[in-house]
Amino acid sequence: MSCGNTYRYYYDSSPSNSWTRKYRLIDGTGWQSHYERTGIVLEILSAIALCGIAVWAVMLHRRAVATRKIFPWYIVALGLITFAFTWGFIDRVLNEEAVCVERLYIIFEIIFYYFRFLGDALLLAATFLFTFTAAATLEAITKPRVKSMTMAHLAFCGLLTLFWLILTILQLALNIQLVLDTGNNTISIADAGLKMVFVYDLLYLLATVELLFFGIKALVSPPRGNSTMNKKIPLILLIGIAAPLFVRSIWSTVIDGIYNLGIHTVYIPRTLSEQLLLANQLFYYFCTIIAFAALASAMPLLDAESRKVQDEINENLDRGGVSEIPRLAAPVAGGGLLAGQQREQWDRESGRDHSQDPIFNGAPEMRGV
């Protein structure tokens, strides 16, 4: 079947219009631009690198306990962004070859491209979960506080996911109207989509600033005992995860703010534009790969530290020391112990059952208060 004379993003007003009508992709350069060729190679190399990180992360996570709730978020985010990179490679090759496609191809192209936004939101969720799990392990933050912080930040990531959904719907509506010529408000839809991208970038930037704050705070906090992991894990969080995501977010916010909001007024030559696009692609892919690799390497360290903390608690209990719940030996007014606490200490020290002793039968002379 021949392609005819219609092209993508143009429409045919004849009654024979259908989603099976052929279009020729014309966004490519016919392999004439070495910037485009370099970008295509970068797409597939980045996808291969993320596949390697995925295999490595699965091997490291086989015996994980403390990070078992983090890993599903991480692996789904990694899969979505890897797929988006792979699809970018396929789409750009098809454009360079100027192949014929059906109109339905445009729908899948949009959905697959915007997987990147959803993957970035899930990567942020995995990073927040890792951060608060590390805080609970290394800094002994109470579980209710960790749970409330986690839920609040997961809700924030849910907001970013909602933005991804709205962006996808707007882009689908825009392209369906352009293909079928079924509406006259395409400019307003396109403008709304561009502003949504900028807002998404801005929210993501604010989240990475908070990650930087958490990383710096954990790095300068006094270490717990003699644990070297107290500094290794925050260092990876700060340098390997928060910093790349922060720098990447600044770049994306500035570029999208200039172009999507129509701030720029100076004409940019095509060669310079191609260079900027290639630099933007290289910057985004490099920072994303670094963040995924750093998080994959940090999760086993957190698991090891969590096991060490639990072993220290168990060993302390075996020696008759205080447990992980300090209130068991908390003093009260008058120097005595709360009801039931003396029994905890006696039972640990002698192994005897003092349940029938006077202090447990209410004898006032034995209470010590």
Secondary structure as the mmCIF struct_conf table of DSSP 4:
data_model
#
loop_
_struct_conf.conf_type_id
_struct_conf.id
_struct_conf.beg_label_comp_id
_struct_conf.beg_label_asym_id
_struct_conf.beg_label_seq_id
_struct_conf.end_label_comp_id
_struct_conf.end_label_asym_id
_struct_conf.end_label_seq_id
TURN_TY1_P TURN_TY1_P1 GLY A 4 ASN A 5
STRN STRN1 TYR A 7 TYR A 7
TURN_TY1_P TURN_TY1_P2 ARG A 8 TYR A 9
BEND BEND1 SER A 14 SER A 14
TURN_TY1_P TURN_TY1_P3 PRO A 15 SER A 16
TURN_TY1_P TURN_TY1_P4 TRP A 19 THR A 20
STRN STRN2 LYS A 22 ARG A 24
BEND BEND2 ASP A 27 GLY A 28
TURN_TY1_P TURN_TY1_P5 GLY A 30 TRP A 31
HELX_RH_AL_P HELX_RH_AL_P1 HIS A 34 LEU A 60
TURN_TY1_P TURN_TY1_P6 HIS A 61 ARG A 63
BEND BEND3 VAL A 65 VAL A 65
TURN_TY1_P TURN_TY1_P7 ALA A 66 ILE A 70
HELX_RH_AL_P HELX_RH_AL_P2 PHE A 71 GLU A 97
TURN_TY1_P TURN_TY1_P8 ALA A 98 ALA A 98
STRN STRN3 CYS A 100 GLU A 102
TURN_TY1_P TURN_TY1_P9 ARG A 103 ARG A 103
HELX_RH_AL_P HELX_RH_AL_P3 LEU A 104 TYR A 113
TURN_TY1_P TURN_TY1_P10 TYR A 114 TYR A 114
HELX_RH_AL_P HELX_RH_AL_P4 PHE A 115 LEU A 138
BEND BEND4 GLU A 139 GLU A 139
HELX_RH_AL_P HELX_RH_AL_P5 LYS A 143 LEU A 180
TURN_TY1_P TURN_TY1_P11 ASP A 181 ASP A 181
BEND BEND5 ASN A 184 ASN A 184
HELX_RH_AL_P HELX_RH_AL_P6 THR A 186 VAL A 220
BEND BEND6 SER A 221 SER A 221
HELX_LH_PP_P HELX_LH_PP_P1 PRO A 222 PRO A 223
BEND BEND7 ARG A 224 ARG A 224
TURN_TY1_P TURN_TY1_P12 GLY A 225 ASN A 226
TURN_TY1_P TURN_TY1_P13 THR A 228 THR A 228
HELX_RH_AL_P HELX_RH_AL_P7 MET A 229 LEU A 235
HELX_RH_PI_P HELX_RH_PI_P1 ILE A 236 ALA A 242
HELX_RH_AL_P HELX_RH_AL_P8 ALA A 243 ASN A 260
TURN_TY1_P TURN_TY1_P14 LEU A 261 GLY A 262
BEND BEND8 VAL A 266 VAL A 266
HELX_RH_AL_P HELX_RH_AL_P9 ARG A 270 ASP A 318
TURN_TY1_P TURN_TY1_P15 ARG A 319 GLY A 320
BEND BEND9 GLU A 324 GLU A 324
HELX_RH_3T_P HELX_RH_3T_P1 PRO A 326 ALA A 329
STRN STRN4 PRO A 331 PRO A 331
TURN_TY1_P TURN_TY1_P16 ALA A 333 GLY A 334
BEND BEND10 GLY A 335 GLY A 335
STRN STRN5 LEU A 337 LEU A 337
TURN_TY1_P TURN_TY1_P17 ALA A 339 GLY A 340
HELX_RH_AL_P HELX_RH_AL_P10 GLN A 341 SER A 350
TURN_TY1_P TURN_TY1_P18 SER A 355 GLN A 356
BEND BEND11 ASP A 357 ASP A 357
HELX_RH_AL_P HELX_RH_AL_P11 PRO A 358 ASN A 361
TURN_TY1_P TURN_TY1_P19 GLY A 362 GLY A 362
HELX_RH_3T_P HELX_RH_3T_P2 PRO A 364 MET A 366
BEND BEND12 ARG A 367 ARG A 367
#
